[in-house]
Amino acid sequence: MGPSRFTLPNPQTILLDVAAFAVGLASARLLGWNTTDLVWSLWLGSLVVGYLSILSVIAKGAYIGSVIVAGDGFPAQYRGRAILIGSAVALFVLAFFSLHFCAFHAVHASFLSSFFPLGEVPKGAFIRGMFNPIGLWNDALHYVAPKYGVFLIPVAIAERRALLGSIGTLIHAGRLRPQQGIVQLLKSSGASAHGLFGRPYVNVFRMHLLIIFFAICHVLKIDSFPVYVVVYSVYFFPWSAFKKTADEPQAA
């Protein structure tokens, strides 16, 4: 096996990603945003897109369950019980991840508020959302979204595969036959534990790292365009498109 190397992606596959990267930087420059604006726009994007990802996975699981239960091969006498159990599981997962995911963002927002306060936001506005997802969403929509909602456009472009891909796989799942079996149905639909546990928390992990970066910038009084370049590179540049592959072994 030869040494590893990186393969360049097809330009067409990353065109929208590069566009989102460029538009985000240009908008921040033209609007004269400072680091505070950058911090809260990223926080809003992480909250909205991450939560939509969680909802999409739960929706796929529920849809697959309905396909199985409604199939001819499922015993009719157990359908009512299966629907009740499936609904209870879906509601539990929704409640658990709503609390858990929003609590992360409530803590982040509270921490960021001490370094980058948001105008007339009352003290403790976000931390109360740690155990109250509805309260957190209310604060986000009231204090953050009116000013930084436009930032969700490049975020949606960058995360289009996770968001729109979920819709596509959900439609595809409806065309499958229950006789294929639950494993094949789940595989074909794209619903997975990784999608539920992994994808939404990627931005949370990045926010942990960026909070440290923001704090260092704050202490050093760095509030300039290079900060935007670094952070937007972390969030939007399509690094995953550059795949690491191994060279083919050479014949003896």
N, C-alpha and C positions, 0 to 999 in steps of 0.2 A: 504494500500500500504506500503510495507516494505522499508527499507533504500536502497539507490542507491549503486550499486557496479559496478566494471569494469570487463568486460569479456575479457579473453585473446584471441587474434586472432589465427586463424589457422596458424601454422608456414609456410605452403606453400604459403599463400596469401601475406606474408611480406618478403619472402626469397629474392626477387630481391631488395626490399627496404633496407633491412639490408646489402645486398651485395654492393649497391650503397653507403651506409653510410660508410662501411668499406673500400671500394676502394678509396673513396674520401679522407678519413683520411690518408690512407696508402700512396697515391700518394703525398699528400701535405707534408707528412713527408719525403718521399724519395727524392722529388724534392727540398727540403729545402726552400719551400715557406715561405715568411714572411707575415705579416698582409696586406701589400700592395697587394701582389699577391692574397690573400684571398678576399679582398674587390672587386677587379676588376673582378675576376672570378665569384663571386656572381652577380655582376652587369650585366655582359654579359649574364649569365644564365637567369636572370630575364627578360632582354630585349628580348632575342630570344624566350624563351618558352612562355612568356606572349603574345608576338605579334602573334606567331603561334596559340595560343589559340583563339585570336580574329578572325584571318582569318578562323579558323575551324568553328566557330559559324556562321560567315557570309556565308561561303560556304554551311553549312547545311540549312540555311534559304533560300538561292538562289535555292538550289536543291529541297527543298520542294515546293517552288513556281513554279518551272518548272514542277514538278509532277502534281500539281493542274491545272496549265494552260493547260498542254498537255492532261489532262483527257477528257474522252468522255462527262462528265457532264458539262464541262465549255463551255459557249457560244463562238462559233468560232469568231463572230464579235468583241468580246472584247479582244481576245488574244493579238493582236498587242499592244493595249493600256496598257494591264496588264504587258506585257514584258517591255515596256518603263518605266512605273511607278515603277515596281519592280527593274529594273536596276538602276534607279535614286536613289531609297531608299538605295540600296546596296552600291552604290558609295558614297552617303552622309555618311552612317554609317562608311564605310571604311576610308574616309577622316577625319571624326571627331575623330574617335578613334586612327587613326594613329597620328594625331596631338596631341591629349590629352595624350595618353599613352607614346609617345616618348618625349613629353615635360617633363613629370615626370622624366624620366630617364636622360634627358639632365640636369635638375636641380640637380639631385642626383650626376651625374658625375662631374658637375662643383663644387659642394660642396666637394665631395670626393677628387678632384684634389688638393684642398688646403691643405688637411691633408696627402694624400697619392699620391703625384705626380707620373706620369707615364713617367719616363725617359725624352725623347726628345719631348714629346707632346707639341705643341705650346700653349701658353696661350690663353684661350678662345675657344679651339678647340671644346669642347662639348656644351657649352652654346649657340652657334650659332644654334644648332639643336633644340632649344626650339620651334622655329617656322618653322623649316625645317626638317621634319622627314628623308628625303633623306640624308641631310647633317649629321644627327646624325648617321645613318646607315653607311655612308661612314667612319666617324671617328671610329665607333666601329669596323668595319671590317679591317680598316687600322692600328689602334693603339692597339686594345685589342684582337681581335680574333686570330692573329698569335701566340700569346704567351699563351692565356688561352682558346683557342677553344677546347682543349682536355677536359676541365672541363664540356663541354656540354654533354659528354657521361653519367656521373652519373646523371646529371640533367634530361636528357631524360629518363633514367631508372626510376627515382623518379616520373616523371610526365607522365609516359607512359599511365596511365589510361585516363588522359585528352587528350593526343595526339592521341594515337591509338584507344581509345574509340570513338573519333570523327569520325574516318574512318569507324569503324564498324557500328555505328549508321547511317552514311551517306549511306552506302551500304544497310542497312536494310530499310531505307526510300524509296529507289528505288523500293523495292518489295511490297510496300504498295499500296492499291487501293485508288484513289482519292475520291471514294464514302464514304470513312471512315470519311471524314470531316477534315477541317484544324486543329481543336484542337487535334484530335486523331493523325493526321500525325505529328504534332509538338511534341506531347508527346512521340510518339513512336520513333521519330528520335533523341530525346535528345536535340534538339535545344531549348534554353530558354534565357530569359533576364538575368537570374542569371549567365548563362555561359558566356554571353557577358560582363556584368558589374562586376560580382563578381570574377570569377576565375583568370583572368589575373592580377587583382589588389591585389590579396592576397600577391604575392611576393613584390609588391610595398609597401604595408603596412609593411611587414617584413623588407624591406630595410629601411624604416623610423626608425624603432626601432633599427635596427642594426647600422645605422649611428650614433645614440646616443651612442651605445655601443662601436663602433670603436673610436669615439672621446674621450670617457673616457679612453679607453686603450691607445690612443695616448698621452694623457696628463700624464697618470701614467707610461708611457714608458713600457707598457706591450706588448711584442711581442714574444709570446711563444706558444708552442703546445697546452696548455689548451684553448687558444683563439679559435683554430681550433675546438676543441672538442665541445665547447659551440655553436659556429655558425653552424657547421655541424649538431649538434643535432636539432637546430631550423629548418634547411632547409630540412634535409633528413631522420631523424628518423621517422618511420611511426606511429606517435602519434595517427592519426585518426583511426587506426585499433583497438585501445583500446576503445571500445564503453562502454559508461556509461549506464547501464540498472537498472531497478528497480526490487527488489525482488518481487516474487509473494506474495499476501496477504495470511497470514496463516488462516486456517479454525478455526472458533470459537470452 
